Amino acid sequence: MARWHCHNQRFVAACASAGIPLDSGFGPGAHEWGYWDTEIRTVLDRLLDEIR
């Protein structure tokens, strides 16, 4: 898991260097249903805010 976290952080840094806006957050959790059940609500709320 740590390997992917490192790649994700490098991707975020590359976007920042290129001036590409990106909203990212890293916290406890893994690719498991409990994590995604919680996070999908946040993602959908943000998408709805952008559409409105």
C-alpha positions in Angstrom: 0.0 0.0 0.0 2.8 2.5 0.8 4.1 2.1 -2.7 0.9 3.4 -4.2 0.7 6.2 -1.6 4.1 7.4 -2.8 3.0 7.4 -6.4 -0.1 9.3 -5.6 1.8 12.0 -3.7 4.2 12.3 -6.7 1.3 12.7 -9.0 -0.2 15.5 -6.8 3.3 17.2 -6.7 3.6 17.0 -10.5 0.2 18.6 -11.0 1.1 21.4 -8.6 4.3 22.0 -10.5 2.4 22.2 -13.8 -0.1 24.6 -12.3 -2.9 22.0 -12.7 -5.5 22.5 -9.9 -6.2 19.3 -8.0 -8.1 18.5 -4.9 -6.5 15.6 -3.1 -6.6 14.3 0.4 -4.8 11.4 2.1 -6.0 9.9 5.2 -6.4 6.6 7.0 -8.1 3.9 5.1 -7.6 1.5 2.3 -9.4 0.2 -0.8 -12.2 -1.4 1.2 -15.9 -0.8 1.2 -16.1 0.9 4.5 -13.7 3.6 3.3 -15.4 4.1 0.0 -18.9 4.1 1.4 -17.9 7.2 3.4 -15.8 8.9 0.7 -18.2 8.5 -2.1 -20.6 10.8 -0.3 -18.0 13.5 -0.2 -17.1 13.0 -3.9 -20.7 13.1 -5.0 -21.4 16.3 -3.0 -18.4 18.0 -4.6 -19.6 16.9 -8.1 -23.1 18.2 -7.4 -21.6 21.6 -6.2 -19.7 21.9 -9.5 -22.7 21.1 -11.6 -25.0 23.6 -9.9 
